[in-house]
Amino acid sequence: MQHAILITAYKNRKQLEGLIDTFSPNFRCYIHIDKKSSLSDNDLEILSKKPNVDFVCRHYKINWGGVNHLLAIIMLLQEAIKNPANQYFHLITGQDFPIKPVMDIDRFFEENNGREFMEVFKMPYEKWWYGGYDRIDQYVFADAFNRKSTFGKAVIRTSVLIQRKLGFKRKYYEGFPELYGGSTYWSVSRDCAHYITQYIDNNPRYLKRFKYTFCTEEIFFQTIVMNSPFGKNVTNNPLRYIVWEVRNGNFPANLDEQDEEAIRQSDAIFARKFESPVSDGLLSNIKKRIKQ
């Protein structure tokens, strides 16, 4: 079986190369590099020459929470679907890494062919602020301002607060599908991926409604899939090992060697986030364990 690995990345070419090199030739890589990344054109050229890399681009400037990350993912999916040999599509980042041997990953999807693996829940979701509707009911200018800067965060928060104070709520067009959310990262079959790309092409209002929203790559795809015939095929498990706590200076946690046993016991196929140098020991051990 051939797989498409969709990778959004913004730094550390060497780590990205290590990720790409882990995959066998039947895992084809499609990569979007953040336009504001420090990676050079030469770095992109080196990546593009990797034998299992089919596509590398630097198209969107991505701010955390902005819609441009969603657009980059859509671009990668649209590019990967062009190859009829690609049968499963896996969305990851440059700070992810497989935690099972690639032969085992391939075998798993052969045995589960036709299943869609993503986290899904109906909105409103009690663990999200305002059930998640704060992400989509007001205009959020996360692409124009960097929410990770003090100034950008203040501008975005203030603009949303003013809209709420005035009772402003964006409208949904008639027939807008029921909203679902879940983790950004998923693995879906070719038929499902094709349906997603066709839905986007045939329903331009849907993508347009997500303009000026916040972190809605955690809503966009789940909503399409769960309102489609593929909803019944969803296994509510994204197959990703992620620790949702503040550790090693990041949320979710930058993984380290204390995660090794949990990763070994996990049914996940990918883990994140790996950040040098704190994750170097763990990453080295994983590479040794999954090497074939």
Secondary structure, DSSP 8 states (H G I E B T S, - for coil): -EEEEEEEE-S-HHHHHHHHHHS-TTEEEEEEE-TT-S--HHHHHHHHTSTTEEEEE------TT-HHHHHHHHHHHHHHTTSTTEEEEEEEETTEEE-S-HHHHHHHHHHTTT-EE---EESS-TTSGGGGGGGTSS---TTTS-TTSHHHHHHHHHHHHHHHHTT------TT----EE--S--EEEHHHHHHHHHHHHH-HHHHHHTTT-SSGGGTHHHHHHHTSGGGGGEES---EE---S-BTTBSS----GGGHHHHHH---SEEE---TTTTHHHHHHHHHHH--
